[in-house]
């Protein structure tokens, strides 16, 4: 049995050291086939390691399969494309705890800035983003899927934070302000993380938090 990988090559489905059978846990009567979460973790960890060591282009599904020691069939059951694996490996917001509100808006926005910069500046993320941007350009709807799955929960949390800080605002005004704050946060930390990394990070985060606080308090 074979499978066509991301470069169009034919490769054995069970080319890795671990058989497809090891991906399945013991099935309970009447249940489906639950997947082993350890396999998911192994695949995502392998993806991050390869992005850091070899770059986006060489982080193929076949390479991930070899590094994670799972069959390519186990990967394709979870992710349809390389891009979707990379997205989960570096942008999986469901695995990230957003900063807890403290009642101090500036301190909260500083924590958000530090968290976003730390994630963007990770070597795996800096390696992945250029390749993902190219994929988003050529495949309609891919970026929208990522936004819906990973970005929207963070935007909603930002809206809740600002709603608590300014309860007198209308819902529409709060939403508009939260979107503006989040957009500035994303653009500033993404550009900084990709180009400079964590050099002089504390000074950058403090300046960015200052600007975000002014925007959040003044509203749009």
ABEGO torsion letter per residue (X at the ends): XBBBBAAGBBBBABABABBAAAABBBBBBGBBBBBBAAAAAAAAAAAAAAAAAAEAAABBAAAAAAAAGBBAAAAAAABABAAAAAAAAAABAAABBBBBBAGBAAAAAAAAAAAAAAAAABAAAAAAAAAAAAAAAABBGAAAAAAAAAAAAAAAAAAAAAAAABAABBAAAAAAAAAAAAAAAAAAAAAAAAAAEABGAAAAAAAAAAAAAAAAAAEX
